[in-house]
């Protein structure tokens, strides 16, 4: 955990104050040997949701409408997933965005607990790359952290989501 001095050195946007909304917002700032990336997506600037509201109101939703999710929103969800911590920083995750109706229906037929996917407009498959020699055993935790970030981001965007795991 950062020290009090390090927390106080963090940019305002990381201490709870609104982000400035300038080009500096996406700059990497080095403070006390810790890198802070300042970036507030446009959607959060327009309609911010408190982090604790997101944490405490996220639910596993099993009914969806067929309304498509736009590409920019999918990118935000993936960016959130890839912001998760990983063992050794190896980022062993691979994401597959599935929007093909036939493929979604096939997944529902194969996975014993994914019948509801037949209603969903998309699925994001989180896969773990097990090829890392040193940090390989931690891919499950790393991908789980990415999945949790993805679910929380979906909640923050007002999207229904559900974690359907399968492990081989």
Buried (B, 14 or more C-beta within 10 A) or exposed (E): EEEEEBBEBBBEBBEEEEBEEEEEBEEEBEBEEEEBEBEBBEBBEEEEBEEEEBEEEBEEBBEBEEEEBEEEBBEBBBBBBBBBEBBEEBBBBEBEBBBEEEEBEBBBEEEEEBEBBBBBBBBBEBEBBEEBEEBBEBBEBBBBBBBBBBBBBBBBBEBBBBEBEEEE
